[in-house]
Amino acid sequence: MTDIKFETAPDGTTIAYRTDGRDDLGRCGFVWLGGYKSDMEGSKAEALAALARETRRPSLRLDYSGHGASGGLFVDGTISLWLAQSAHMLLSQAGGPPRPAFHQSAYQPSQPASGMTTSRGRSAVNASTSVSRVQLV
């Protein structure tokens, strides 16, 4: 297990984190984002860290503000704040913006899906309908 490190997030909160595995940032790695009132030393986070060490891949796990070893009070946290802290830590510890593994695109169906009609027999899908989907790159 690695020692806990600390970094100050843009909001001024001290964020506790650990890095495990290799420091080879050219390899695909793992990022642990804990759940509500969870911390980076739980059994799932530890299992992912062990996998990173075993497979020699980089990993990052952190405690959001108000969680575990990080500063701040839980009651002052919000999902938006914790997301911003996570993004900051990922960018600062992963050596820059990650290469995206997927992207979103707009899907415009050329034909309505079979059976998708209103009660009056009209197509339930029209040219202004846009469905977002994720595509692997």
DRENNU-40445 format. One line per field, with one value per residue (C-alpha): x, y, z; residue number from 1; residue in three letters. Coordinates in pm, 1 decimal, padded with zeros to 6 digits. Example, Ala and Ser with C-alpha at 12.3 -4.5 7.8 and 13.67 -1.06 7.14 Angstrom:
BEGIN
X	[01230.0;01367.0]
Y	[-00450.0;-00106.0]
Z	[00780.0;00714.0]
num	[1;2]
residuo	[ALA;SER]
//
This chain:
BEGIN
X	[00000.0;00126.9;00136.3;-00141.4;-00050.3;-00226.8;-00302.1;-00496.0;-00792.7;-00890.2;-01164.0;-00892.2;-00976.4;-00696.3;-00765.5;-00612.8;-00510.9;-00303.5;-00132.4;-00065.9;00085.1;00328.5;00406.8;00401.0;00137.1;00151.1;-00048.4;-00420.1;-00480.1;-00751.4;-00924.7;-01131.3;-01420.2;-01586.4;-01954.8;-02155.5;-01981.1;-01720.9;-01344.9;-01034.6;-00950.0;-01262.7;-01242.6;-01333.8;-01080.5;-00812.3;-00895.3;-00859.3;-00527.6;-00404.7;-00506.9;-00312.9;-00002.0;-00043.5;-00092.8;00164.0;-00085.4;-00112.3;-00403.7;-00541.6;-00787.6;-00896.4;-01120.5;-01362.3;-01382.4;-01552.4;-01461.0;-01180.8;-00850.2;-00945.1;-01021.8;-01358.4;-01691.6;-01921.5;-02221.9;-02044.0;-01996.6;-02204.4;-02191.4;-02072.4;-01790.8;-01680.9;-01689.1;-01470.5;-01225.8;-01212.3;-01149.9;-00874.9;-00704.0;-00728.9;-00576.3;-00303.0;-00201.9;-00244.8;-00005.5;-00258.3;-00592.3;-00676.7;-00716.2;-01088.4;-01190.9;-01533.3;-01721.0;-02082.8;-02252.0;-02600.0;-02798.3;-03056.2;-03268.2;-03346.7;-03641.8;-03874.5;-03827.2;-04073.0;-04389.3;-04318.1;-04641.6;-04884.7;-05243.5;-05341.6;-05098.4;-04841.4;-04472.9;-04357.1;-04009.9;-03957.6;-03662.9;-03613.7;-03565.1;-03205.3;-03079.1;-02742.4;-02526.3;-02177.9;-01940.6;-01611.8;-01318.6]
Y	[00000.0;00345.0;00639.2;00894.4;01206.7;01541.5;01807.9;02131.5;02144.3;02472.9;02525.4;02526.5;02187.8;01944.4;01623.9;01297.4;01046.8;00738.3;00618.1;00249.3;00030.4;00168.0;00527.4;00445.2;00691.5;00551.7;00247.3;00233.4;00258.6;00271.0;00558.8;00485.2;00723.9;00614.9;00620.6;00830.9;00844.3;00598.3;00641.5;00522.6;00262.8;00050.4;-00311.2;-00236.1;00046.2;-00173.2;-00458.1;-00224.7;-00094.8;-00453.0;-00527.9;-00221.6;-00339.7;-00696.8;-00592.9;-00312.9;-00044.1;00305.2;00380.3;00677.1;00676.9;00975.4;01088.5;01366.7;01662.3;01558.8;01192.8;00982.8;01166.3;01472.6;01809.8;01975.2;01881.3;01629.5;01861.8;02128.8;01893.8;01864.0;01624.4;01913.4;01997.7;01634.5;01601.8;01911.6;01778.6;01441.7;01604.3;01820.1;01518.9;01313.1;01589.5;01670.8;01310.6;01155.3;01391.8;01593.5;01546.8;01181.4;01046.4;00979.2;00616.0;00713.7;01008.2;01108.9;01178.1;01270.7;00995.4;01097.3;00801.8;00803.5;00568.4;00551.5;00240.9;-00033.5;-00011.1;00334.8;00512.8;00731.1;00630.5;00804.2;00598.6;00875.3;00807.9;00867.1;00953.5;01260.1;01442.3;01660.1;01360.3;01322.0;01037.3;01055.4;00744.1;00650.1;00502.2;00333.8;00486.7]
Z	[00000.0;-00085.6;00150.3;00144.5;-00050.3;-00042.5;-00300.2;-00276.3;-00513.7;-00686.2;-00424.2;-00153.8;-00002.9;00074.9;-00118.2;00001.1;-00265.8;-00331.4;-00646.6;-00694.2;-00962.1;-01214.2;-01289.0;-01662.6;-01776.3;-02129.0;-02017.8;-01954.6;-01581.7;-01319.3;-01140.4;-00830.1;-00768.1;-00447.2;-00373.7;-00132.8;00207.5;00080.4;00099.5;-00082.3;00180.5;00139.6;00023.4;-00341.3;-00368.0;-00210.7;-00451.6;-00751.2;-00615.8;-00573.3;-00933.9;-01051.6;-00868.7;-00994.6;-01358.4;-01336.8;-01437.2;-01290.6;-01060.1;-00872.8;-00586.3;-00381.3;-00101.6;-00194.2;00044.0;00366.8;00308.5;00457.3;00495.0;00287.7;00438.7;00458.4;00605.7;00442.8;00483.8;00275.9;-00018.7;-00333.4;-00626.3;-00846.1;-00604.3;-00576.3;-00956.8;-00995.4;-00736.0;-00913.9;-01252.4;-01102.9;-00947.2;-01265.2;-01474.0;-01221.7;-01150.3;-01494.2;-01668.5;-01866.2;-02035.1;-02094.5;-02444.7;-02476.7;-02508.7;-02641.1;-02782.1;-02814.8;-03143.9;-03253.5;-03419.8;-03677.3;-03783.7;-04155.7;-04110.0;-03811.5;-03603.6;-03684.5;-03478.2;-03334.9;-03418.0;-03229.0;-03158.2;-03486.2;-03692.5;-03736.5;-03694.1;-03337.4;-03468.6;-03685.3;-03839.1;-03531.2;-03301.5;-03187.8;-02974.5;-02804.9;-02811.8;-02709.6;-02965.0;-02889.6;-03073.2]
num	[1;2;3;4;5;6;7;8;9;10;11;12;13;14;15;16;17;18;19;20;21;22;23;24;25;26;27;28;29;30;31;32;33;34;35;36;37;38;39;40;41;42;43;44;45;46;47;48;49;50;51;52;53;54;55;56;57;58;59;60;61;62;63;64;65;66;67;68;69;70;71;72;73;74;75;76;77;78;79;80;81;82;83;84;85;86;87;88;89;90;91;92;93;94;95;96;97;98;99;100;101;102;103;104;105;106;107;108;109;110;111;112;113;114;115;116;117;118;119;120;121;122;123;124;125;126;127;128;129;130;131;132;133;134;135;136;137]
residuo	[MET;THR;ASP;ILE;LYS;PHE;GLU;THR;ALA;PRO;ASP;GLY;THR;THR;ILE;ALA;TYR;ARG;THR;ASP;GLY;ARG;ASP;ASP;LEU;GLY;ARG;CYS;GLY;PHE;VAL;TRP;LEU;GLY;GLY;TYR;LYS;SER;ASP;MET;GLU;GLY;SER;LYS;ALA;GLU;ALA;LEU;ALA;ALA;LEU;ALA;ARG;GLU;THR;ARG;ARG;PRO;SER;LEU;ARG;LEU;ASP;TYR;SER;GLY;HIS;GLY;ALA;SER;GLY;GLY;LEU;PHE;VAL;ASP;GLY;THR;ILE;SER;LEU;TRP;LEU;ALA;GLN;SER;ALA;HIS;MET;LEU;LEU;SER;GLN;ALA;GLY;GLY;PRO;PRO;ARG;PRO;ALA;PHE;HIS;GLN;SER;ALA;TYR;GLN;PRO;SER;GLN;PRO;ALA;SER;GLY;MET;THR;THR;SER;ARG;GLY;ARG;SER;ALA;VAL;ASN;ALA;SER;THR;SER;VAL;SER;ARG;VAL;GLN;LEU;VAL]
//
